[in-house]
Amino acid sequence: MMNYLIILAISFIFSAVGFRMYIYFFSLGYGLAVAAIGVTLAVLHWGQIGVAELVMCALYLVYGIRLAGYLLARELKSSSYRKVLSPEMERSKAMPLGPKLAIWVSCALLYTLQTIPLFFRLENGAPVDGFLYVGLVVMVLGLVLETVSDLQKTAAKRKNPYRFVSSGLFGFVRCPNYLGELIFWLGSFITGLSVYQGALQWACALIGLVLIVFIMFSGARRLEIRQDRNYGEDPEYQHYCKTVPILLPFVPLFSVKKYKFLVA
């Protein structure tokens, strides 16, 4: 229990950057918290942790640093993105402390649930097994997909900042970066399939996975609405939306904007 409280405290500390601007709770603070949790898990179990578990800690660290670095670079280098953030900053200043605290607490808890498969594996003293190796491979695939997607989007926007991105991985699915994140956390969940003990541990791990799936679909909905507003009159964009799935490749789900329950 004490080690979980330490992890939770770390999540609170690093996600607190959201008090500067509330969207940082689930963007910059998200990346920083996951990276810090990866390091903390390695430190807490140093001397008993195996190579494979260390690799998983490193994947959390790389995931978090990559995400936070990408978001910071985009904010600093992209004037168009700063325009998007400007009204968010004003809304953040106007937001009362109570809602900010609620977002902070929920986000900090979520980040511990997302990383809890490794926490349970280490706390339960589980041996290395096939689920760990398979999950690690899936995590790496998700991380690579997300990284390549972000690089392709940055390159496309640098060439033409006023056009939607449909090249590269965006030709297979409209939100490949979100898909990469789903795959990464699915891999994390898989690593613990043989170590969850009892209903509570299974519930914690499942809640973390279900919530990140919900958040990614919610993010895809917000992106779809924003892109419809920006490019909706473009016939090429309309064709793109009707022929390329929004989040899951080879699944004919082309729009989620009508699903109003996807609000996060």
C-alpha positions in Angstrom: 0.0 0.0 0.0 2.8 2.4 0.9 4.5 2.0 -2.5 1.2 2.8 -4.3 0.8 6.0 -2.2 4.3 6.9 -3.3 3.4 6.4 -6.9 0.2 8.4 -6.4 2.1 11.2 -4.8 4.5 11.3 -7.7 1.6 11.4 -10.1 0.1 14.3 -8.2 3.3 16.2 -8.2 4.1 16.0 -11.9 0.6 16.5 -13.1 0.2 19.6 -11.0 1.6 21.6 -14.0 -2.0 21.7 -15.0 -2.6 24.5 -12.5 -0.9 26.8 -15.0 -3.3 25.8 -17.7 -5.9 23.1 -17.1 -5.4 21.2 -20.4 -1.8 20.5 -19.1 -3.4 18.1 -16.6 -4.1 15.7 -19.4 -1.3 16.7 -21.9 2.0 17.9 -20.5 1.3 16.7 -17.0 0.2 13.3 -18.4 3.6 12.8 -20.1 5.6 14.0 -17.1 3.6 11.8 -14.6 3.9 8.6 -16.6 7.7 9.2 -17.1 8.1 9.9 -13.4 6.1 6.8 -12.4 8.4 4.7 -14.6 11.5 6.0 -12.9 9.9 5.7 -9.4 8.9 2.0 -9.9 12.5 1.2 -10.9 13.9 3.0 -7.9 11.4 1.4 -5.4 12.3 -2.1 -6.6 16.0 -1.6 -7.3 18.0 -4.7 -6.6 15.0 -7.1 -7.2 13.8 -5.8 -10.6 14.7 -7.8 -13.6 15.9 -6.7 -17.0 12.5 -7.1 -18.7 10.7 -5.1 -16.0 13.4 -2.4 -16.3 12.7 -2.2 -20.0 9.0 -1.6 -19.2 10.0 1.2 -16.8 12.2 2.6 -19.6 9.2 2.4 -22.0 7.1 4.4 -19.6 9.9 7.0 -19.3 10.4 7.2 -23.0 6.7 7.4 -23.6 6.3 10.3 -21.2 9.3 12.3 -22.2 8.5 11.9 -25.9 4.9 13.1 -25.3 5.8 16.0 -23.1 8.7 17.0 -25.4 6.5 16.9 -28.5 3.8 19.0 -26.8 6.3 21.6 -25.6 8.0 21.8 -29.0 4.7 22.2 -30.8 3.6 25.0 -28.4 6.9 26.8 -28.7 7.4 26.5 -32.4 3.9 26.5 -33.9 2.2 29.9 -34.0 -1.1 28.3 -35.2 -1.1 25.9 -32.2 -0.5 28.8 -29.8 -3.6 30.4 -31.3 -5.5 27.2 -30.3 -4.1 27.4 -26.8 -4.8 31.1 -26.3 -8.6 30.7 -25.5 -7.7 27.6 -23.4 -5.4 29.8 -21.3 -8.2 32.3 -20.8 -10.7 29.5 -19.8 -8.1 28.2 -17.4 -7.7 31.6 -15.7 -11.5 31.8 -15.4 -12.0 28.2 -14.1 -12.6 28.1 -10.3 -10.2 26.1 -8.1 -12.8 23.4 -7.3 -13.0 22.1 -10.9 -9.3 22.3 -11.3 -8.8 20.2 -8.2 -11.3 17.6 -9.4 -9.5 17.3 -12.8 -6.1 17.1 -11.0 -7.3 14.3 -8.7 -9.0 12.3 -11.4 -6.0 12.6 -13.8 -3.4 11.7 -11.1 -5.5 8.6 -10.2 -5.9 7.6 -13.9 -2.1 7.7 -14.5 -1.5 5.3 -11.7 -4.1 3.0 -13.0 -2.6 3.1 -16.5 0.8 2.0 -15.1 -0.6 -0.3 -12.5 0.1 -3.6 -14.5 3.9 -3.1 -13.8 3.2 -2.0 -10.2 1.3 -5.3 -9.6 3.9 -7.4 -11.3 6.6 -5.9 -9.1 4.6 -5.9 -5.9 3.4 -9.5 -6.4 6.9 -10.7 -7.2 5.7 -12.4 -10.4 8.3 -14.2 -12.5 9.1 -13.2 -16.1 6.7 -14.9 -18.5 5.4 -14.8 -22.1 2.7 -12.2 -21.3 5.5 -9.8 -20.2 7.4 -10.2 -23.4 4.4 -10.0 -25.7 3.1 -6.9 -23.9 6.5 -5.3 -24.2 6.5 -5.9 -28.0 3.0 -4.4 -28.3 4.1 -1.4 -26.2 7.1 -0.8 -28.5 4.9 -1.0 -31.6 2.4 1.5 -30.1 5.3 3.9 -29.2 6.8 3.7 -32.7 3.4 4.2 -34.4 2.7 7.3 -32.2 6.1 8.7 -32.8 6.1 8.3 -36.5 2.6 9.7 -36.7 3.6 12.9 -34.8 6.7 13.3 -37.1 4.7 12.9 -40.2 2.1 15.4 -39.0 4.8 17.9 -38.1 6.4 17.5 -41.5 3.1 17.8 -43.3 2.1 20.9 -41.4 5.4 22.5 -42.0 4.9 22.1 -45.7 1.3 23.3 -45.7 -0.1 24.4 -42.3 -3.5 25.2 -43.7 -4.3 21.7 -45.1 -5.5 18.6 -43.2 -3.0 15.8 -43.0 -3.8 12.7 -45.1 -0.4 11.4 -46.1 1.6 8.5 -44.6 -0.1 6.8 -41.7 -2.9 9.3 -41.9 -3.9 7.6 -45.2 -4.8 4.4 -43.2 -6.5 6.0 -40.2 -7.3 9.6 -39.4 -5.9 9.5 -35.9 -2.8 7.2 -36.0 -1.3 8.9 -33.0 -4.3 8.1 -30.9 -4.2 4.5 -32.2 -0.5 4.3 -31.2 -1.4 5.3 -27.7 -4.2 2.7 -27.5 -1.8 0.0 -28.6 0.9 1.2 -26.1 -1.5 0.9 -23.2 -3.0 -2.3 -24.4 0.5 -3.7 -24.4 0.9 -2.5 -20.8 -2.3 -4.3 -19.8 -1.2 -7.5 -21.5 2.1 -7.6 -19.4 0.0 -8.2 -16.3 -2.4 -10.8 -17.5 -0.7 -13.5 -15.5 -0.1 -11.5 -12.3 -3.4 -9.8 -11.3 -4.5 -11.3 -8.0 -8.1 -11.0 -7.1 -11.0 -8.9 -8.3 -9.6 -5.6 -7.0 -6.3 -5.9 -9.1 -8.2 -7.0 -12.2 -10.7 -4.1 -11.7 -7.9 -1.5 -11.3 -6.1 -2.7 -14.5 -9.3 -2.9 -16.5 -10.5 0.5 -15.4 -7.2 2.0 -16.5 -7.5 0.4 -19.9 -11.2 1.2 -20.4 -10.6 4.8 -19.4 -7.8 5.4 -21.9 -9.8 3.8 -24.7 -12.7 6.2 -23.8 -10.3 9.2 -23.7 -8.8 8.4 -27.1 -12.2 8.1 -28.7 -13.2 11.3 -27.0 -10.1 13.0 -28.3 -10.9 11.7 -31.8 -14.4 13.2 -31.5 -13.0 16.6 -30.5 -10.5 16.5 -33.4 -13.2 15.5 -35.9 -15.4 18.4 -34.8 -12.5 20.9 -35.0 -11.4 19.6 -38.4 -15.0 19.7 -39.7 -15.1 23.4 -38.6 -11.7 24.1 -40.4 -12.0 22.0 -43.5 -15.7 21.0 -43.8 -16.2 22.9 -47.1 -13.3 21.1 -48.8 -14.5 18.3 -51.1 -11.2 16.5 -50.7 -11.6 16.5 -47.0 -15.1 15.3 -47.3 -13.9 12.4 -49.4 -11.1 11.7 -47.0 -13.5 11.4 -44.0 -15.8 9.1 -45.9 -13.1 6.7 -47.0 -10.5 6.6 -44.1 -11.6 5.2 -40.7 -11.2 7.7 -37.9 -9.3 5.6 -35.3 -9.3 1.8 -36.0 -7.9 0.6 -39.3 -10.0 -1.7 -41.4 -13.0 -1.0 -39.2 -15.6 1.0 -41.1 -16.1 3.6 -38.3 -15.7 6.9 -40.1 -17.3 9.3 -37.6 -17.8 9.6 -33.9 -19.0 13.2 -33.6 -22.6 12.0 -33.1 -21.7 10.1 -30.0 -22.2 12.8 -27.4 -21.4 10.6 -24.5 -17.7 10.8 -25.6 -17.1 13.9 -23.6 -14.0 14.1 -21.4 
